[in-house]
Amino acid sequence: MKQNIKDAGQLSKSQRVEGFALAAGPLGDLHLCSFYPTQAEAESAMNASTDSRELRVVPAEVRIAENGNIRHWRSTGESVAQRKMPEAQRDAIPQWVAGAFDVFREKYDKQRCKKLGVSDWKEALRLLWYRGADDQESNGGILRSIRNHPEGLGYRWLDEYPLKAPQIAATQISGALSTQDARRLP
């Protein structure tokens, strides 16, 4: 990921700058998210981030390219702060994922699955992911981002998602909604 350093015009070509990196991932496999001159700025960015990955603030040294982007970075010490998302929050299926699965489930009925040679919509989606053809779907960008989730949660979310759409019981509807409202339910 390219990061642009403020006032890069004041830095000479390939100048090294020390500061603090906001990095994602386990300690042995950190990926740079952003770079800050102070620990306080890096920690503030970490705490404000919505990234679901494990985040760490580590002292770092960066080499700045002529255009002001980070050319190379390396950690120069142990992490000084870290944030892990709570298990329940990290592993729960987000609403945008559930919505994408629902749209796909509605489109891939028994007839369409039979044409593909699969038994259900989940198998159809796995096949499209395998072939790289998921981007041809109307919500293909969302399906691709689920498949490519940084922590590999896409396949687990698919496994955990119900095969059939939840049915609304008639007793839940009676009296609570008018007949017209009940017709509009999915």
C-alpha positions in Angstrom: 0.0 0.0 0.0 1.4 3.4 -0.9 1.4 6.0 1.7 2.2 9.7 1.0 4.2 11.6 3.6 3.3 15.3 4.1 5.8 17.8 3.0 7.6 15.2 0.9 9.2 18.1 -1.1 11.4 18.9 2.0 12.8 15.3 2.1 15.7 14.3 -0.1 15.5 11.2 -2.4 15.4 7.9 -0.4 15.5 9.7 3.0 14.8 7.6 6.0 12.2 8.8 8.5 11.5 7.3 11.9 8.1 7.2 13.4 5.3 4.8 14.1 3.5 2.4 11.8 -0.1 1.3 12.1 0.2 -2.3 10.9 -2.3 -5.2 10.5 -1.8 -8.9 11.2 0.1 -11.1 13.6 3.5 -9.9 14.8 5.5 -12.0 12.4 3.5 -11.0 9.3 2.7 -7.3 9.6 1.3 -5.3 6.7 1.6 -1.5 6.7 -1.7 0.4 6.9 -0.3 3.9 7.6 2.7 5.8 9.1 2.7 8.6 11.7 5.4 10.8 13.1 4.2 10.2 16.7 3.0 7.3 18.7 -0.1 9.3 19.9 -1.2 9.9 16.3 -0.7 6.2 15.4 -2.7 5.0 18.4 -5.5 7.5 17.7 -5.8 6.2 14.1 -5.8 2.6 15.4 -8.6 3.2 17.9 -10.7 5.0 15.2 -10.2 2.4 12.6 -13.0 0.1 11.5 -10.6 -2.5 10.2 -11.5 -5.9 11.6 -8.0 -7.2 11.5 -5.7 -7.2 14.5 -3.9 -3.9 14.5 -0.6 -2.9 16.1 1.4 0.3 16.5 5.1 -0.4 16.1 8.1 1.9 16.0 9.2 1.9 12.4 11.6 3.4 9.8 10.4 4.2 6.3 12.3 5.1 3.2 10.6 7.9 1.2 10.6 7.8 -2.6 11.2 10.9 -4.6 7.4 11.3 -5.2 6.7 11.2 -1.4 5.3 7.7 -1.2 6.7 5.1 1.2 9.2 3.1 -0.8 10.2 0.6 2.0 9.4 0.2 5.7 10.6 -2.0 8.6 9.7 -2.4 12.2 12.4 -1.2 14.5 11.0 -2.6 17.8 8.2 -4.4 19.6 4.6 -3.2 19.3 3.7 -0.4 21.7 0.0 -0.8 21.3 -2.4 -3.3 19.8 -6.1 -3.8 19.2 -8.0 -7.0 18.7 -11.6 -7.0 17.8 -13.7 -9.0 20.2 -14.4 -12.6 18.9 -18.1 -12.1 18.7 -17.8 -8.9 16.8 -15.1 -10.1 14.5 -16.8 -13.4 13.6 -20.4 -12.3 13.3 -21.7 -12.1 9.8 -22.0 -8.5 8.8 -25.3 -7.2 7.4 -23.8 -6.3 4.0 -22.6 -9.9 3.7 -26.0 -11.3 4.7 -27.6 -9.0 2.1 -25.3 -10.2 -0.7 -25.9 -13.9 0.2 -29.7 -13.3 0.2 -29.6 -11.7 -3.2 -27.5 -14.6 -4.5 -29.8 -17.2 -2.8 -32.9 -15.7 -4.5 -31.3 -15.8 -7.9 -29.9 -19.3 -7.7 -33.1 -21.4 -7.4 -33.2 -25.2 -7.9 -33.4 -24.9 -11.7 -30.5 -22.6 -12.1 -28.4 -24.7 -9.7 -29.3 -27.8 -11.7 -28.0 -26.2 -14.9 -24.7 -25.5 -13.1 -24.6 -29.1 -11.9 -24.7 -28.1 -8.2 -27.1 -29.0 -5.4 -27.8 -25.6 -3.9 -26.9 -21.9 -4.0 -24.0 -22.2 -1.6 -22.3 -24.8 -3.9 -23.1 -22.5 -6.8 -21.4 -19.5 -5.1 -18.3 -21.7 -4.2 -18.1 -22.8 -7.9 -18.3 -19.2 -9.1 -15.6 -18.1 -6.6 -13.4 -21.0 -7.7 -13.9 -20.1 -11.4 -13.5 -16.4 -10.7 -16.9 -15.8 -12.3 -18.5 -14.2 -9.3 -17.7 -10.8 -10.7 -20.2 -11.4 -13.5 -23.1 -11.4 -11.0 -25.1 -8.2 -10.4 -23.5 -7.8 -6.9 -20.2 -9.4 -8.1 -18.0 -6.8 -6.5 -19.5 -7.5 -3.1 -19.3 -11.2 -3.6 -15.6 -10.9 -4.6 -14.8 -8.8 -1.5 -16.4 -11.4 0.7 -14.3 -14.1 -0.9 -11.2 -12.0 -0.5 -11.8 -11.0 3.1 -8.4 -10.3 4.7 -8.9 -12.8 7.4 -10.4 -15.5 5.2 -13.8 -15.2 6.9 -15.8 -15.3 3.6 -15.9 -19.0 3.3 -16.7 -19.5 7.0 -19.5 -16.9 6.7 -20.9 -18.9 3.8 -20.7 -22.1 5.7 -22.6 -20.6 8.7 -25.3 -18.8 6.7 -28.6 -20.7 6.5 -29.3 -22.6 3.4 -32.9 -21.6 3.3 -34.4 -18.1 3.9 -36.0 -17.8 7.3 -39.8 -18.1 7.1 -42.0 -15.7 8.9 -44.7 -17.6 10.8 -48.3 -16.8 10.0 -48.9 -16.3 13.8 -46.2 -13.6 13.8 -48.0 -11.8 11.0 -51.7 -12.1 12.1 -53.0 -9.1 13.8 -49.6 -7.3 13.6 -49.9 -6.3 10.0 -52.7 -5.6 7.6 -53.3 -8.0 4.6 -51.6 -5.5 2.3 -48.5 -5.3 4.5 -48.3 -9.1 4.7 -48.3 -9.3 0.9 -45.2 -7.1 0.7 -43.2 -9.4 3.0 -40.3 -11.3 1.2 
